[in-house]
Amino acid sequence: MNQALVRTGALLYSSSMSSISVSELKKKLSKQWCRTAKKDDWVITAEGQPVAVLSPVTSELLEPTLSALRSVRALRAQSALQKTAAANGTEKLTMSEIDAEIAAVRRARRRK
């Protein structure tokens, strides 16, 4: 288990977040793991790469926590779409141009 500053590719996560490999996670006794997991956020790694974050949560905070995670995922997806649009030059399309493109694609699908 690592509590140092960890760099993985472009990712950097702080020492306040512990990390554990999938294989180490499998080896821990569930009681021991549950006690440890209640204290800190954990980065779960596979082959040295982060794959998940395990974060303590209570019954009362489960839904707000899941909602916050969904919001972050939506923001990441939006950011990725904006980067793709900028890369292929479509970020400056007007709404009428977008509507026309959608209509053209729908017409083409109906012909098939």
N, C-alpha and C positions, 0 to 999 in steps of 0.2 A: 504494500500500500504506500502510495506516494503523496506527500503533502508539500512538495516543493513546487515552484513555478514550473509549469509544464508547457512546452511549445510543441504543437502537432501541426505541421504544415503552416498555414496562416493563422491557426488558432492558438490562443494563449489564454490559459485559465489560471486563476490565482491559487495561492497556497491554501486559502481557506476552504477550498474544495478538494476533497480527497479523491483518489482514483483507485480502482480495483479492476483487475482483469476478469473476464467471464470465467476463466478456469478457477481463479481464486474465489470468486463469488460462489461457484458450485461447491467448493470444498468447505466453506464456512457452515457451521451448525446454524439452523434457522433461528434458535433463541439468541445465540450470540450475535448473529447478523441483525436481527430486529432491534436489539439494544443499541448496537453501534449506529444503525441507520437512522435512529430517532434524533441523533445529535447533529448530523452534518448532511450536506448535499454530497453526493458521490458521482464521479464520472466513471461510467462503466466502459472499459476498453476491450477491444478484440484485436489481437495482433498489433498492439501498441496504438491503435487508433480509437478515438472516442466514438461510441455507438449509442450511448444513452446517458441520461442523467437520472439518478435516483434521489428523490427529495422527500424529506419527512412531511407527512400531511395528517391532519385529523379528520374525523368524520364531518365536522362543521366546516372545514376549509376545503374539502374535496372538490365540490362543484366550482367555487370561485377559483381554485387553483387550476382546474381543467379548463375553465373559461379563459383564464389568463394565458395558458399554454396555447390554446386554439387561436387567440388573438395574435400571439407572437408568430405562429405558423402562417397565419393569413398575411401579416406584414412582410414576412420573408418571401412568401409567394408573390406578393405585389411588387416587392423590390426586384425579384428575379424577372418578372414580366417587364418591368420598366427598363431593366438593363438590356433585355432581349430586344425591346422596341428601339432603344437607342442604338444598339448594334446594327439592326437591319433598317434603320431609317424610318420606322413607322411611328415614332413618338410624336411627330408633328401632324398626324392626321386629324382632321376635324371630325366632329360627330357625324356630319352628313357623309363624309367620305367613308367612315367606319360603317355606317348604316348601308351605304351603297355596296360596299364590299361584302357585307353579310348577306344582303339580298342576292347578289350575284352568285355566291356560293350556294345558297339555298336553291336558286333556280337550276344551277348545274346539277345538284343532287337529285332534284325531282326528275330531270331528264334521264337519269341512269336507270 
